[in-house]
Amino acid sequence: MPAPGQMSADAQSAAPQSVTGSVMETMNAANYTYVRVKSTTGEIWAATAQFKVAVGDRVVVPLETPMSNFHSQSLNRDFPLIYFAGRIRLEGESAQPAMMSAHASTSASAPASAPQAEAAQPVTNVAPAPGGMTIADVWAKRKTLGGKMVTIRGKVVKFNGGILGVNWIHLQDGTGAAKDGTHDITVTSQEAAKVGDVVTVTGKIALDKDLGSGYSYPVILEGATIVLK
């Protein structure tokens, strides 16, 4: 029998691509809209970038990025199973692409389509931390760094808070090339930072991280501690 909040492999393989149903409950938190939807196959929870919806509306929910036993920090609430969809649309609306498409390139965005704070100017000349690595070096040596702790100093150019239980930060230090994405690295942390901050982060390197629904990270720094400068 599957653990609470988990579907069996047979159930997952038989699950439809999306469900249509009525909104029984909804709330906004951390740039997301959460909905509890009742369909002919039962009730599900789902979340996406904030949109206008009310109890009683009928919506179409793509069954994307399922998360079992998910704890929302912003809501202080546990969900046995929730789907983080690129876009939940009202029934009858056209199936337009999500506001921020996922892409499996070296500059992959944070999951789902939450709005991001973002720096406008390119970053130059951030000196590496003592004993640390530049972002270009991490990209160049990533195949040897998987599972290892790494320290990087850089400027925060994007920040998404409270998504999938962590904060998502993009750092740049002036090294690497924008044309292939090696100038930027994604960092996850329980700690927060502001766009424009110069921070030193230490965390574990993960390679080829695939969150599903097209969100893939060739290299990512996870569980980082953050120190200003």
C-alpha positions as CSV (number, residue, x, y, z in Angstrom):
1,M,0.0,0.0,0.0
2,P,1.4,3.4,-0.9
3,A,2.4,5.8,1.9
4,P,-0.1,8.6,2.7
5,G,0.0,11.2,0.0
6,Q,1.6,8.9,-2.6
7,M,-0.1,7.3,-5.5
8,S,0.8,3.8,-6.5
9,A,2.7,3.3,-9.7
10,D,-0.4,1.8,-11.3
11,A,-2.5,4.8,-10.3
12,Q,0.1,7.2,-11.6
13,S,0.4,5.5,-14.9
14,A,-3.4,5.5,-15.2
15,A,-3.8,9.1,-14.1
16,P,-5.1,11.6,-16.8
17,Q,-3.0,14.4,-18.1
18,S,-5.3,16.9,-16.4
19,V,-8.5,17.1,-14.4
20,T,-11.4,19.4,-14.6
21,G,-13.5,20.2,-11.5
22,S,-15.0,22.8,-9.2
23,V,-12.9,24.8,-6.7
24,M,-13.9,23.9,-3.2
25,E,-11.3,26.0,-1.4
26,T,-8.7,28.6,-2.5
27,M,-6.0,30.8,-0.9
28,N,-3.0,32.9,-2.0
29,A,0.4,32.7,-0.4
30,A,4.0,33.4,-1.5
31,N,3.0,34.4,-5.0
32,Y,1.0,31.2,-5.4
33,T,-2.7,30.5,-5.6
34,Y,-3.7,27.2,-3.9
35,V,-6.9,25.4,-4.9
36,R,-8.7,22.4,-3.7
37,V,-10.6,20.9,-6.7
38,K,-13.3,18.4,-6.7
39,S,-13.6,16.3,-9.9
40,T,-15.4,13.1,-10.9
41,T,-12.2,11.2,-9.8
42,G,-12.0,12.8,-6.4
43,E,-10.4,15.8,-4.7
44,I,-6.9,17.2,-5.3
45,W,-4.8,20.1,-4.2
46,A,-2.9,22.2,-6.7
47,A,-0.9,25.4,-6.9
48,T,0.3,27.8,-9.6
49,A,1.3,31.5,-10.0
50,Q,-1.4,33.7,-8.5
51,F,-4.5,34.1,-10.6
52,K,-8.1,35.2,-10.0
53,V,-10.3,32.3,-9.0
54,A,-13.3,31.8,-6.6
55,V,-15.0,29.0,-4.8
56,G,-17.4,27.4,-7.3
57,D,-15.4,28.2,-10.4
58,R,-14.6,25.3,-12.7
59,V,-10.9,24.9,-13.5
60,V,-8.6,22.7,-15.5
61,V,-5.6,21.5,-13.6
62,P,-2.6,19.9,-15.3
63,L,-1.3,17.0,-13.1
64,E,2.3,18.4,-13.1
65,T,5.1,18.2,-10.6
66,P,3.3,16.1,-7.8
67,M,4.8,16.6,-4.3
68,S,4.0,14.1,-1.6
69,N,3.9,15.1,2.1
70,F,4.6,18.8,1.2
71,H,4.8,21.4,3.9
72,S,4.0,25.0,2.9
73,Q,6.0,27.4,5.1
74,S,4.0,30.4,4.0
75,L,0.7,28.7,4.9
76,N,2.1,26.6,7.8
77,R,0.1,23.7,6.4
78,D,0.8,20.2,5.2
79,F,-0.5,18.7,2.0
80,P,-0.4,14.8,1.6
81,L,-0.2,15.4,-2.2
82,I,-0.2,18.6,-4.2
83,Y,0.5,19.4,-7.8
84,F,2.6,22.4,-8.8
85,A,1.2,23.3,-12.2
86,G,2.6,25.7,-14.7
87,R,-0.8,27.1,-15.2
88,I,-4.3,26.4,-13.9
89,R,-7.0,27.8,-16.2
90,L,-10.7,28.5,-15.8
91,E,-12.8,26.0,-17.8
92,G,-13.4,27.5,-21.3
93,E,-10.2,29.6,-21.4
94,S,-7.7,28.8,-24.1
95,A,-4.8,26.6,-23.2
96,Q,-2.2,29.3,-23.5
97,P,1.4,28.6,-22.4
98,A,2.4,29.4,-18.9
99,M,3.7,32.9,-18.2
100,M,7.3,31.6,-17.7
101,S,8.1,28.6,-19.7
102,A,10.4,25.9,-18.2
103,H,13.5,25.1,-20.2
104,A,16.2,22.5,-19.6
105,S,19.0,24.8,-20.4
106,T,21.9,25.9,-18.2
107,S,19.8,29.0,-17.2
108,A,16.7,27.1,-16.1
109,S,14.3,29.1,-14.1
110,A,12.9,28.4,-10.7
111,P,10.0,25.9,-10.6
112,A,6.5,27.0,-11.8
113,S,5.7,30.5,-12.9
114,A,5.9,32.7,-9.8
115,P,7.0,36.3,-10.6
116,Q,10.7,37.0,-9.9
117,A,12.5,39.9,-8.5
118,E,15.3,40.5,-11.0
119,A,18.4,42.7,-11.3
120,A,18.6,44.7,-14.5
121,Q,22.4,45.3,-14.9
122,P,25.0,42.6,-15.7
123,V,27.3,41.7,-12.9
124,T,31.0,42.3,-13.0
125,N,34.1,41.8,-10.9
126,V,32.8,40.1,-7.7
127,A,35.9,38.6,-6.1
128,P,35.7,34.9,-5.1
129,A,35.5,34.1,-1.4
130,P,38.7,32.9,0.3
131,G,38.9,29.2,-0.5
132,G,35.8,29.5,-2.7
133,M,35.2,29.0,-6.4
134,T,34.0,31.3,-9.2
135,I,30.7,30.4,-10.9
136,A,32.6,29.7,-14.2
137,D,34.9,27.3,-12.3
138,V,31.9,25.5,-10.9
139,W,30.4,25.0,-14.3
140,A,33.8,24.0,-15.8
141,K,34.5,21.4,-13.0
142,R,30.9,20.4,-12.3
143,K,31.4,16.7,-13.2
144,T,33.9,16.4,-10.4
145,L,31.9,18.4,-7.9
146,G,28.6,16.4,-7.6
147,G,27.8,15.8,-3.9
148,K,30.6,18.1,-2.7
149,M,30.3,21.2,-0.6
150,V,31.3,24.4,-2.4
151,T,31.5,28.1,-1.5
152,I,30.7,30.8,-4.0
153,R,30.5,34.6,-3.7
154,G,28.2,36.4,-6.1
155,K,25.5,39.0,-6.5
156,V,21.9,38.1,-6.2
157,V,20.2,38.8,-9.6
158,K,16.9,36.8,-9.0
159,F,15.0,35.7,-6.0
160,N,11.9,33.5,-5.6
161,G,10.8,32.9,-2.1
162,G,8.9,29.9,-0.6
163,I,8.6,27.7,-3.7
164,L,8.5,24.0,-3.1
165,G,9.5,24.7,0.5
166,V,12.7,26.6,-0.3
167,N,14.0,29.9,-1.5
168,W,15.4,30.0,-5.1
169,I,18.3,32.4,-5.8
170,H,20.3,33.1,-8.9
171,L,23.9,34.3,-8.4
172,Q,26.4,35.9,-10.8
173,D,29.9,37.0,-10.2
174,G,31.0,38.4,-13.6
175,T,32.7,35.1,-14.7
176,G,31.3,32.7,-17.3
177,A,29.4,33.4,-20.5
178,A,25.8,34.5,-20.8
179,K,25.5,32.8,-24.2
180,D,25.7,29.3,-22.6
181,G,24.4,30.1,-19.1
182,T,27.7,29.5,-17.4
183,H,27.6,33.1,-15.9
184,D,24.7,32.2,-13.5
185,I,24.1,29.5,-10.9
186,T,20.9,28.6,-9.1
187,V,21.0,28.2,-5.3
188,T,18.4,26.8,-3.0
189,S,18.3,27.8,0.7
190,Q,16.0,28.1,3.7
191,E,17.6,31.6,4.2
192,A,16.5,34.7,2.3
193,A,18.5,37.3,0.3
194,K,17.7,40.4,-1.6
195,V,18.3,41.2,-5.3
196,G,21.5,43.3,-5.4
197,D,23.0,41.7,-2.3
198,V,26.6,40.4,-2.6
199,V,26.5,37.1,-0.6
200,T,28.8,34.1,0.1
201,V,26.9,30.9,-0.1
202,T,28.0,27.4,0.9
203,G,26.1,24.3,-0.1
204,K,26.2,20.9,-1.8
205,I,26.5,20.6,-5.6
206,A,23.8,18.5,-7.3
207,L,24.1,17.5,-11.0
208,D,21.3,17.0,-13.6
209,K,18.6,17.8,-11.1
210,D,15.2,17.1,-12.7
211,L,12.1,18.5,-11.0
212,G,9.8,17.3,-13.8
213,S,7.6,19.3,-16.2
214,G,10.8,20.4,-18.0
215,Y,12.5,22.0,-15.0
216,S,16.1,20.6,-15.2
217,Y,19.3,22.0,-13.7
218,P,22.7,20.7,-15.0
219,V,24.2,22.1,-11.8
220,I,22.6,23.5,-8.7
221,L,23.8,24.5,-5.2
222,E,21.4,23.1,-2.7
223,G,20.7,23.7,1.0
224,A,23.0,26.7,1.1
225,T,23.9,28.9,4.0
226,I,24.0,32.6,3.1
227,V,26.4,35.2,4.5
228,L,26.3,38.9,3.3
229,K,29.6,39.5,1.6
